[in-house]
């Protein structure tokens, strides 16, 4: 999440979300909010050290607001990983980091039975419907972390008596 002049929006998540990834993908907000409003879920695909320098909650809260349900990265920084889980975003790691290069912006990705995948030691197959290929990912989560993401995040889990 950008800080500086944008930091003034941190108490207004719908406004602050307009600036998610603005430095690398100026269309992210429009695409993500459009998908969310159409009932589709969004996936972030990232490289190494995703979340580095983004330990504040808004780096996970704003994507959650935009309908991001899954992150797939080569690696995820520890504090940001905890924030993703707290906001109900499933943090997957590529089993083969080279698969990152097989995904393009706008590809339609499908994970069948996400809940079941989390129960199966966090392993899932991602089908890239656009490219016609698939790849494996793993979410290395504790039982408590699995419960949090399956309940939609920490607040939802507390409200449901599951945390």
Buried (B, 14 or more C-beta within 10 A) or exposed (E): BBEEEBEEBBEEBEEBBBBBBBEEEEEBBEBBBBBBEEEEBBBBBBEEEBBEEBBBBBBBBBBBBBBBBBBBBBBBBEBBBBBBBBBBBBBBBBBEEEBBEBBEEEBEBEBEEBEEBBEEEBBBBBBBEEBEEBBEBBBEBEEEBBBBBBBBBBBBBEEEEBB
